[in-house]
């Protein structure tokens, strides 16, 4: 069963464009990350956490 919830909002580092996530803050399973610039979605990524 899919569960949708907002888990994190952050700011991407200006010097390298990287936002690091704490693995322990994510539950096992499939997650979708979306990148927004000025309110416009400019990218998405799918990641899977396996424990």
N, C-alpha and C positions, 0 to 999 in steps of 0.2 A: 504494500500500500504506500503510495507516494504521500509525502508530507512536505508542504511548502512553508518555509518561514525564512525571514530575513535574519541572517546570523552575524553579519559584520558590515560595517561601513568604514572605509579608511581612505587615506590620502596616499597616492602613489608618490614615491620619492622622486623629486625633480631631477636629481643628478643621474639616476639610472633607470627610472621607470619601473621599479620593482616594489611590490607590496608583499612582505613576508607574512605568512599565516602560521600560527601555532598549531601544529598537528593535533595536540591534545584538546584543542578547542573545537575540533570537528568530529562529529560522530562517524562511525564506519558507514560506508555507502557512497553513492554517487552524489556529487555536488556540481553546481553550475556557478561560475563566477562571471559577472558582467562588468565591463568597464564603460563609464560614462564620462563625457567631456562636455561641459556646459549644458548638462541635462540631456544630451544626445548619446544613445548607446553606440559605442564605436568598436566594441569587441566583446567576445564571450569565450569562455574556456570551460571544458568539462574535466573534472578530476575525480578520481576514485580513491577513497581512503580504505585501506585494508589493514586490519589488525590481527 
